[in-house]
Amino acid sequence: MRVISGKYKGRKLLGYNIDCTRPTMDRVKESLFATIQNKIKNSICLDLFAGSGSLGIEALSNGASECFFVEKNNEMLKILKDNLINIDGSVLVHDDYKNALNSFVNKKKFDVIFLDPPYKLCLINSILDFIYKNDLLNKDGIVVCEYEVEKVSNDDLFELKTKKYGDKMVTYFKKL
């Protein structure tokens, strides 16, 4: 696993072979960042289920000014810390996703939010509701959701695009 473009292009990332992770494939990451490239420069990002930090690091590599990496798992946290060495603009949050989201309410808004939770938990719809109800997304912000079995939809956010990659789906949402 590596950073595929930008300032940190070619940098190797640890964590692709850990049992509790499911890294985003390079071709999915390439397509994802091609879709949101105009949203990245000088943005504030949230990588909510960070894992190895691949998505947030890619955003920082392509000009995001700041990215909050939320990770609860202690084993992944050690790997994430190693991956974030000398990565400008990274903020590590060691907490449960619910606590982290609550800590951002009335304090922080994001331009890009990456949601790639454990697939079997089917959390995306409830997190999208929370993001909307607590106004965590900036006016032109976007939420990028990666999932497999979950049926993802939201009445308060506009679905920009959904793309299928094998058994994985990526859906992009923005404010109406």
C-alpha positions as CSV (number, residue, x, y, z in Angstrom):
1,M,0.0,0.0,0.0
2,R,1.3,3.4,-0.9
3,V,0.4,7.0,-1.5
4,I,-0.6,7.3,-5.1
5,S,-0.2,11.0,-5.9
6,G,0.8,14.4,-4.7
7,K,3.5,15.6,-2.2
8,Y,3.9,12.1,-0.6
9,K,3.6,10.1,-3.8
10,G,5.3,6.7,-3.5
11,R,5.5,6.7,0.3
12,K,4.8,3.2,1.6
13,L,2.1,2.8,4.2
14,L,1.9,0.1,6.9
15,G,-1.2,-1.7,7.9
16,Y,-2.4,-3.4,4.7
17,N,-1.9,-6.9,6.2
18,I,-3.5,-6.5,9.6
19,D,-6.6,-8.7,10.2
20,C,-8.9,-5.9,11.4
21,T,-8.3,-3.7,8.3
22,R,-9.6,-3.6,4.8
23,P,-7.4,-1.1,2.9
24,T,-8.9,0.8,0.0
25,M,-7.5,-0.6,-3.2
26,D,-5.2,1.7,-5.3
27,R,-7.6,1.7,-8.3
28,V,-10.5,2.7,-6.0
29,K,-8.4,5.4,-4.3
30,E,-7.4,6.7,-7.8
31,S,-10.9,7.0,-9.0
32,L,-12.1,8.4,-5.7
33,F,-9.5,11.2,-5.7
34,A,-10.1,11.9,-9.4
35,T,-13.8,12.5,-8.5
36,I,-13.1,14.8,-5.5
37,Q,-9.9,16.5,-6.7
38,N,-11.5,20.0,-6.9
39,K,-12.5,19.7,-3.2
40,I,-9.1,18.8,-1.7
41,K,-6.9,21.8,-2.0
42,N,-6.8,23.7,1.3
43,S,-9.6,21.6,2.7
44,I,-10.2,20.3,6.2
45,C,-10.8,16.6,6.1
46,L,-12.0,13.9,8.5
47,D,-11.0,10.3,8.1
48,L,-13.5,8.8,10.6
49,F,-12.5,5.2,10.6
50,A,-8.9,5.9,9.7
51,G,-7.2,2.5,10.0
52,S,-3.9,2.9,8.3
53,G,-4.8,6.5,7.3
54,S,-4.6,5.8,3.6
55,L,-7.5,8.1,2.5
56,G,-6.6,11.0,4.8
57,I,-2.9,10.9,4.0
58,E,-3.8,10.9,0.3
59,A,-5.9,14.0,0.9
60,L,-3.0,15.7,2.7
61,S,-0.6,14.6,-0.1
62,N,-2.9,16.4,-2.6
63,G,-3.1,19.7,-0.8
64,A,-5.6,19.4,2.1
65,S,-4.5,21.7,4.9
66,E,-5.6,19.5,7.8
67,C,-7.0,16.0,8.3
68,F,-8.4,14.5,11.5
69,F,-7.7,10.8,11.8
70,V,-10.1,9.0,14.1
71,E,-9.0,5.5,15.2
72,K,-10.1,3.5,18.2
73,N,-8.2,0.2,17.7
74,N,-4.9,0.2,19.7
75,E,-3.0,-2.0,17.2
76,M,-4.1,0.2,14.3
77,L,-3.3,3.3,16.2
78,K,0.4,2.3,16.5
79,I,0.5,1.7,12.7
80,L,-1.3,5.0,12.0
81,K,1.1,6.9,14.2
82,D,4.0,5.5,12.1
83,N,2.3,6.3,8.9
84,L,1.7,9.9,10.0
85,I,5.4,10.6,10.8
86,N,6.4,13.8,8.9
87,I,2.9,14.2,7.4
88,D,2.0,17.9,7.7
89,G,-1.5,18.8,8.8
90,S,-2.4,15.5,10.5
91,V,-4.3,15.4,13.7
92,L,-4.7,12.0,15.5
93,V,-7.8,11.3,17.5
94,H,-7.7,8.1,19.6
95,D,-11.3,7.6,20.3
96,D,-14.6,5.9,19.4
97,Y,-16.2,7.4,16.3
98,K,-19.3,8.5,18.3
99,N,-17.2,10.4,20.9
100,A,-15.1,11.9,18.1
101,L,-18.1,13.1,16.2
102,N,-19.6,14.6,19.4
103,S,-16.4,16.4,20.1
104,F,-16.5,18.2,16.7
105,V,-20.1,19.5,17.2
106,N,-20.1,23.3,17.3
107,K,-16.3,23.3,17.0
108,K,-15.3,22.0,13.6
109,K,-16.8,21.6,10.1
110,F,-15.3,19.6,7.3
111,D,-14.9,20.0,3.6
112,V,-14.3,16.3,3.0
113,I,-15.4,13.4,5.3
114,F,-14.3,9.9,4.5
115,L,-16.6,7.2,5.9
116,D,-15.2,3.7,5.6
117,P,-16.5,1.9,8.7
118,P,-16.3,-1.9,9.3
119,Y,-18.8,-3.2,6.6
120,K,-20.7,-5.6,8.9
121,L,-21.7,-2.8,11.3
122,C,-23.8,-0.9,8.7
123,L,-23.1,2.5,10.3
124,I,-23.1,4.9,7.3
125,N,-26.8,5.9,7.3
126,S,-26.8,6.8,11.0
127,I,-23.5,8.7,10.7
128,L,-24.8,10.6,7.6
129,D,-27.8,11.6,9.8
130,F,-25.5,12.8,12.6
131,I,-23.3,14.8,10.2
132,Y,-26.4,16.6,8.7
133,K,-28.2,17.2,12.0
134,N,-25.1,18.6,13.7
135,D,-24.0,20.6,10.7
136,L,-20.5,19.1,10.5
137,L,-20.2,19.6,6.7
138,N,-19.2,22.9,5.2
139,K,-21.4,24.5,2.5
140,D,-19.7,22.9,-0.4
141,G,-18.4,19.9,1.6
142,I,-18.6,16.2,0.5
143,V,-19.0,12.9,2.3
144,V,-17.3,9.9,0.7
145,C,-18.7,6.5,1.8
146,E,-17.1,3.2,1.1
147,Y,-19.2,0.1,1.9
148,E,-20.2,-3.4,0.7
149,V,-23.6,-4.7,1.9
150,E,-25.2,-1.7,3.4
151,K,-28.0,0.1,1.6
152,V,-26.9,3.7,1.8
153,S,-29.2,6.7,1.4
154,N,-30.0,10.0,3.1
155,D,-33.0,12.3,2.6
156,D,-31.1,15.4,3.8
157,L,-28.0,15.1,1.6
158,F,-27.8,14.9,-2.1
159,E,-26.3,11.8,-3.6
160,L,-23.8,13.0,-6.3
161,K,-22.6,9.6,-7.6
162,T,-22.3,5.9,-6.7
163,K,-19.7,3.7,-8.3
164,K,-19.2,-0.1,-7.9
165,Y,-15.7,-1.7,-7.7
166,G,-16.1,-5.4,-7.5
167,D,-18.0,-6.1,-4.3
168,K,-17.4,-2.6,-2.9
169,M,-19.4,0.6,-3.5
170,V,-18.4,4.2,-3.1
171,T,-21.1,6.9,-2.8
172,Y,-20.6,10.7,-2.6
173,F,-23.0,13.0,-0.8
174,K,-23.2,16.8,-0.4
175,K,-25.6,19.2,1.2
176,L,-28.8,19.9,-0.7
